[in-house]
């Protein structure tokens, strides 16, 4: 591991705050969800089922590719374990489900899959390495190209998800707007997130979490993926502490 992680990397960026990519991303999810909801009644249960299975397989492949892309697999597993313990103690998944139920009641939705759609889509859109890398690029130098690509992928995924899981997927755009926008503003102030070692650690750990999302989408086994999210924080800190 390189020893290039220096204290002077915690500088205050003078590039300004950029959230263009996040605005486009949230809009793509809104558009994709609207299309999926409109087409949902016209799609047979069989097609909806195969769409979810295909999306689940795609998410699994992306997750495995990310998880196996680096060399620090054992530290990533440690981060995942610590993150899972932290998430369980903080009841993050329960908090996401509560937020989903609150939104469902607030907007008087009768969708039986509102919470599942909201939680699944929120985690899918926010736990990938593209989120971290894209926010860093957009926040530090104003380059939103990665988030534009992510917007395209999320928009397509929203069509498939909302056609099967309902309107809860649409409301995940609020999560993206708040969390991803916040990360972009944070990245505009802290530059250590650009270090290759940090990005690799986040990518490997985030890939494992995305595998869990794929397993949930395919209904193989229920994994409380929300409680694994703190692992990404540990993954970001690991290269700094042990470099």
C-alpha positions as CSV (number, residue, x, y, z in Angstrom):
1,X,0.0,0.0,0.0
2,X,1.3,3.4,-0.9
3,X,2.3,5.8,1.8
4,X,1.0,8.8,-0.1
5,X,-1.9,9.3,2.3
6,X,-0.8,12.6,3.9
7,X,-2.3,14.9,6.4
8,X,-2.3,17.7,3.8
9,X,-4.8,15.8,1.8
10,X,-7.5,17.1,4.2
11,X,-7.5,20.4,2.5
12,X,-10.3,22.8,1.9
13,X,-11.2,22.7,-1.7
14,X,-11.5,26.0,-3.6
15,X,-13.4,24.5,-6.5
16,X,-16.8,25.3,-5.1
17,X,-19.8,23.2,-4.5
18,X,-21.2,21.2,-7.5
19,X,-24.4,19.1,-7.3
20,X,-25.3,19.0,-11.0
21,X,-24.7,15.3,-11.2
22,X,-27.0,14.6,-8.3
23,X,-29.8,16.7,-9.7
24,X,-29.6,14.8,-13.0
25,X,-29.4,11.4,-11.1
26,X,-32.5,12.2,-9.0
27,X,-34.3,13.3,-12.2
28,X,-33.4,10.1,-14.0
29,X,-34.9,8.1,-11.2
30,X,-38.1,10.1,-11.2
31,X,-38.4,9.7,-14.9
32,X,-37.6,6.0,-14.9
33,X,-40.0,5.3,-12.0
34,X,-42.8,7.2,-13.8
35,X,-42.3,5.2,-16.9
36,X,-42.2,1.9,-14.9
37,X,-45.4,2.9,-12.9
38,X,-47.2,3.8,-16.1
39,X,-46.3,0.5,-17.8
40,X,-46.7,-1.6,-14.6
41,X,-50.3,-2.4,-15.2
42,X,-49.6,-3.5,-18.7
43,X,-46.8,-5.9,-17.8
44,X,-47.8,-9.4,-16.9
45,X,-46.6,-11.0,-13.6
46,X,-44.3,-13.3,-15.5
47,X,-42.5,-10.5,-17.3
48,X,-42.2,-8.5,-14.0
49,X,-40.7,-11.6,-12.4
50,X,-38.1,-12.1,-15.1
51,X,-37.3,-8.4,-15.0
52,X,-36.5,-8.6,-11.3
53,X,-34.5,-11.8,-11.8
54,X,-32.5,-10.2,-14.6
55,X,-31.9,-7.0,-12.6
56,X,-30.9,-9.1,-9.6
57,X,-28.4,-11.1,-11.7
58,X,-27.0,-7.9,-13.2
59,X,-26.6,-6.4,-9.7
60,X,-24.9,-9.6,-8.5
61,X,-22.4,-9.5,-11.4
62,X,-21.6,-5.8,-10.7
63,X,-21.2,-6.5,-7.0
64,X,-18.9,-9.4,-7.6
65,X,-16.9,-7.5,-10.1
66,X,-16.4,-4.6,-7.6
67,X,-15.6,-6.9,-4.7
68,X,-13.0,-8.8,-6.6
69,X,-11.4,-5.8,-8.3
70,X,-9.0,-5.0,-5.5
71,X,-6.3,-6.8,-3.5
72,X,-7.5,-6.0,0.0
73,X,-10.2,-8.6,0.4
74,X,-9.5,-9.5,4.1
75,X,-9.6,-5.9,5.3
76,X,-12.8,-5.4,3.3
77,X,-14.3,-8.4,5.1
78,X,-13.3,-6.9,8.5
79,X,-14.9,-3.6,7.5
80,X,-18.0,-5.5,6.5
81,X,-18.2,-7.3,9.8
82,X,-17.6,-4.1,11.8
83,X,-20.1,-2.3,9.7
84,X,-22.7,-4.9,10.2
85,X,-22.3,-4.8,14.0
86,X,-22.5,-1.0,13.9
87,X,-25.5,-1.0,11.7
88,X,-27.3,-3.5,13.9
89,X,-26.6,-1.4,17.0
90,X,-27.8,1.8,15.2
91,X,-30.8,0.0,13.7
92,X,-30.2,1.6,10.3
93,X,-32.4,-0.8,8.3
94,X,-35.2,-0.3,10.8
95,X,-34.8,3.4,10.3
96,X,-35.0,3.1,6.5
97,X,-38.1,1.0,6.9
98,X,-39.7,3.5,9.3
99,X,-38.9,6.3,6.8
100,X,-40.5,4.2,4.0
101,X,-43.6,3.6,6.1
102,X,-43.8,7.3,7.1
103,X,-43.7,8.3,3.4
104,X,-46.3,5.7,2.5
105,X,-48.6,7.1,5.2
106,X,-47.8,10.7,4.4
107,X,-48.8,10.3,0.7
108,X,-51.6,7.8,1.5
109,X,-50.2,5.1,-0.7
110,X,-51.9,1.7,-0.8
111,X,-48.9,-0.1,-2.3
112,X,-48.1,-3.3,-0.5
113,X,-44.5,-3.1,-1.7
114,X,-43.9,0.6,-0.9
115,X,-41.4,0.0,1.8
116,X,-39.6,-2.8,0.0
117,X,-39.3,-0.6,-3.1
118,X,-38.1,2.4,-1.2
119,X,-35.5,0.6,0.8
120,X,-34.2,-1.7,-2.0
121,X,-33.9,1.2,-4.5
122,X,-32.3,3.6,-1.9
123,X,-29.6,1.1,-1.0
124,X,-29.0,0.1,-4.7
125,X,-28.6,3.7,-5.8
126,X,-26.4,4.8,-2.8
127,X,-24.0,2.0,-1.9
128,X,-22.1,1.7,-5.1
129,X,-18.6,2.9,-5.6
130,X,-19.9,5.0,-8.5
131,X,-21.7,7.1,-5.9
132,X,-18.5,7.8,-4.0
133,X,-16.3,8.4,-7.0
134,X,-18.9,10.4,-8.8
135,X,-19.5,12.6,-5.8
136,X,-15.8,13.2,-5.4
137,X,-15.3,14.2,-9.0
138,X,-18.4,16.4,-9.0
139,X,-17.6,18.0,-5.7
140,X,-13.9,18.6,-6.2
141,X,-13.4,19.5,-9.9
142,X,-17.0,19.8,-11.2
143,X,-16.7,16.7,-13.4
144,X,-20.2,15.0,-13.2
145,X,-19.5,12.5,-16.0
146,X,-19.5,9.5,-13.6
147,X,-22.8,10.6,-12.1
148,X,-24.2,11.1,-15.5
149,X,-23.4,7.4,-16.3
150,X,-24.8,6.4,-13.0
151,X,-28.0,8.4,-13.8
152,X,-28.4,6.3,-17.0
153,X,-28.1,3.0,-15.1
154,X,-30.3,4.1,-12.2
155,X,-32.9,5.4,-14.6
156,X,-33.1,2.0,-16.4
157,X,-33.1,0.2,-13.1
158,X,-36.0,2.4,-11.9
159,X,-38.2,1.3,-14.8
160,X,-37.7,-2.3,-13.9
161,X,-38.0,-1.8,-10.1
162,X,-41.0,0.5,-10.1
163,X,-42.9,-1.7,-12.5
164,X,-42.7,-4.5,-9.9
165,X,-42.2,-2.8,-6.5
166,X,-44.3,0.3,-7.1
167,X,-44.2,3.9,-6.2
168,X,-41.7,3.5,-3.3
169,X,-39.0,3.4,-5.9
170,X,-39.9,6.9,-7.0
171,X,-39.4,8.2,-3.5
172,X,-35.9,6.8,-3.4
173,X,-35.0,9.8,-5.6
174,X,-35.3,12.0,-2.4
175,X,-32.7,9.8,-0.7
176,X,-30.4,10.2,-3.6
177,X,-30.9,14.0,-3.7
178,X,-30.2,14.4,0.0
179,X,-27.5,11.8,0.6
180,X,-25.6,12.0,-2.7
181,X,-25.9,15.8,-2.7
182,X,-24.5,15.9,0.8
183,X,-21.6,13.6,-0.1
184,X,-20.8,15.9,-3.1
185,X,-20.7,18.9,-0.9
186,X,-18.5,17.0,1.7
187,X,-16.2,15.9,-1.1
188,X,-15.7,19.5,-2.2
189,X,-14.1,20.1,1.2
190,X,-12.2,16.9,1.9
191,X,-9.7,15.6,-0.6
192,X,-8.4,12.4,1.0
193,X,-11.3,10.5,-0.6
194,X,-9.5,10.8,-3.9
195,X,-6.6,8.6,-2.8
196,X,-6.5,5.4,-4.9
197,X,-6.1,3.2,-1.7
198,X,-9.3,4.7,-0.3
199,X,-11.3,4.3,-3.5
200,X,-10.1,0.7,-3.8
201,X,-11.1,-0.1,-0.3
202,X,-14.6,1.5,-0.8
203,X,-15.0,-0.3,-4.1
204,X,-14.3,-3.8,-2.7
205,X,-16.4,-3.3,0.4
206,X,-19.2,-1.6,-1.5
207,X,-19.2,-4.5,-4.0
208,X,-19.9,-7.0,-1.2
209,X,-22.9,-4.9,-0.1
210,X,-24.2,-4.7,-3.6
211,X,-24.0,-8.5,-3.8
212,X,-26.4,-8.6,-0.9
213,X,-28.8,-6.2,-2.7
214,X,-28.7,-8.6,-5.7
215,X,-29.6,-11.5,-3.4
216,X,-32.5,-9.6,-2.0
217,X,-33.8,-8.6,-5.5
218,X,-33.7,-12.3,-6.5
219,X,-35.6,-13.2,-3.3
220,X,-33.0,-15.8,-2.4
221,X,-32.7,-14.8,1.2
222,X,-33.5,-11.6,3.1
223,X,-30.2,-9.8,4.0
224,X,-30.4,-6.7,6.1
225,X,-28.2,-4.7,3.7
226,X,-29.1,-1.4,5.3
227,X,-27.2,-2.4,8.4
228,X,-24.1,-3.1,6.4
229,X,-23.8,0.5,5.1
230,X,-21.4,1.7,7.9
231,X,-18.9,-0.7,6.4
232,X,-18.3,1.9,3.7
233,X,-17.2,4.4,6.3
234,X,-14.8,1.9,7.8
235,X,-13.5,1.1,4.3
236,X,-12.7,4.8,3.8
237,X,-10.9,5.1,7.1
238,X,-8.9,1.8,6.9
239,X,-6.3,3.0,4.4
240,X,-5.7,6.2,6.4
241,X,-5.3,4.5,9.7
242,X,-3.1,1.6,8.5
243,X,-1.2,3.3,5.8
